[in-house]
Amino acid sequence: MAVDEWAFHRYERWRDLAVMMAAAVLENLGYRQLTVWWRLQGWWSSLRGERQVWGVMHRTGFGQGS
């Protein structure tokens, strides 16, 4: 983003560039760490030989609506 700004000057204020850079950093926090945690739990469970099941899912279909 810094090189893009240097080359094309898309942002009129430095504050706009700072907000975009902060958003780029913050969007990578939270969800990525959560998915890594889920993957590690699944990997560890598979190493221990645990069987993973979804459970029973009851299907109701489309009923007569009001």
N, C-alpha and C positions, 0 to 999 in steps of 0.2 A: 504494500500500500504506500509505503514511503517513496519507493522508486516511481510508482505510478503518479503520485502527487508531484514529484519533482519533474517528471516528463510532461504531464498533461495539465497540471494545475486545475483539477476538477473541483476542489473545495475553495470557497472564497475566504473562509476564516480558518485559522489554526484550530479553533475549538471544534469545528466540524470534523477535521482530520483526527483529532484526539478522541472524539466520541466514536468514530468508526473503528479506530484501533482498539479502544476499550471493548467495544462490542465484539470484535474479532477474537479477543482473548476470553471474554466472559462466556461466549456461546459454546466454548469447548469445555467448560467446567460443569460438573454435575452429572449430566446424562451419560457421558462417555465413561466416567468413573463407575456409575451404576451398572452399565452393561458389562464392564470389565469384571465387576464383582460377581454378577450373575454367571458369567462365563467361567470364572475361577471356581465357583460353587459347583457348577455342572461338571467341570473337569475333575475336581476332587472327588465328587460322587462317583464318577465313572471309574476312577482309579481304585476306589474301595469296592467296586462291584455292586453298588446300589442300583436297584431297578427303579426307573422313573416311570410313573404312570400319570395320565391326565385325569383319570377318574371318570365317573359316569356323567354323561351329558344328556340331559333330557331334551328332546326336540319337540317343540309344540306346533310348528308350522304356522301358517297364516290363518288366523281365525276370522270369523265374521265380525267386522268392526261395527261401531255404532254410527 
